[in-house]
Amino acid sequence: VQLQAFGGGLVQAGGSLRLSCAASGRTFITCNMGWFRQAPGKEREFVAAFNWNGGSTDYQDSVKGRFTISRDNAKNTVYLQMNRLKPEDTAVYYCATTLACSVSVYISPGQYNDWGQGTLVTVSS
């Protein structure tokens, strides 16, 4: 499966962005799906994810209440709505999916098999 993340950009603190992750090759969103981010000089970190059917979600504590992961099955696309953005949210954001589906929510990058190319989000103060 090929993933393509887009929707990043430059936004002022307090603003919003919606990232999209489109897939081709298979109906990837029937398996686990996650968003991760990597800031300069830092390791890739978990942001949000849901399990194979979207029935369960998990978020990094710092984004809870501000970010929402969702999906559109018909469009084979997953979204990350980001509100009340902060400068510390600045990073390259990646979407990822798994080959095997699970009822559990995966939050470790090592649990994901296919990755998008990343989209840069810059939040100015």
N, C-alpha and C positions, 0 to 999 in steps of 0.2 A: 504494500500500500504506500502511496505517496501522499504526504501531508503538506499543505501550504498554509502558513499562518500569515495574516495580514491585518491591517487596521491600526498599526502603531503610528506614532507621530509625536509631535511636541505639543504639550498642553501645560497650562498654568496649574499650580497647586489649587486643589479644590474642584478641578474640572473632571470631565469624564471621557472615557474612550471605550469603544467596544472592539475587541479583537475577535477575529473569525479564524477558523481552521477548517479548510475544505480538504476532502479526501478523494482520492481516485484509486482504483485498483480493487477495492472491495468495500463492502458496507462496514467501515471501520467502527462506526459509532455504536455498533451492536456489541462491542467489547469495551473494556475499560478505557477511559480517556482522562488525560490530565494536562494541566497547564503548569509550566515551570518557568523560572526566570533566572537570569544570570547577570549580575552587575559586574562592572569592571573590577578585576582583582579578587573576585569572590567565586565561591563554588555555586554550581547550579542548585537552586532550591525549589522545593515544592510550593505551589501557589494554591491550586484547587484541582479537584478530581471528582469523578463519579464512577460508580461500579458499572457492571456490564449493561444493566438496563436503565441506568440513571436513577434508580430508586434510592440510592444512598450517595451522599456527597460529603466531602471534607474540604476544609480550607485551612490555610496557614493562619495562625492566630492574628497576625498583623493585618490581614485583609478581611477578616470576618466582619460582616455587616457593611462592607464597602464593595466587595467583589461578588459576582454571581456567575456561576458556570451553568450553561444551558445548552440544549441541542435542538436541532431541527432534523428529524429523521428523513423527511422528504428531500431535504437538500444535502443530506450527508455532511452536515456542517455542525461544528461545535463553537460556542461563543464564550467569551469572557467579558462580561460587562464590568467595567471598573469605574467606580464613582468616588468622589472625594479623594482624588489622587493626591499623593504626597511626594515630595522630592525623593524620598527613600524608596519609592516604587520604580524609580528609574532603572531600567534593565532591558536586556533582550529577552523577549518572552517566546517560549517554545511550547508547541503542542505535541503531544505524544500519545501513542496508543499501544495496546498490547496485542500479542498474537492469540493468547489464551484468555478467555473471558472468566471473570470471577465475580462472585457476589460481594467480595471485599473491595474496599476502596484502596487503591495503591498510592502511596505517597513517596516512594523512593524512586529516583530516576532509574536505578538498576532494574526495576520491575517492568520497564517499558521497552518495547522493541523497535518501534518506528517513530521517527522524529521529523517534525517540520524544520524549515530552515531558520526560523526565528524572525521576529519583528521587533524593532527597537521602539521602546516607549521612553520618552524623556519628559520629566515633570520639572518645570522651573518654579523656583520659589518667588 
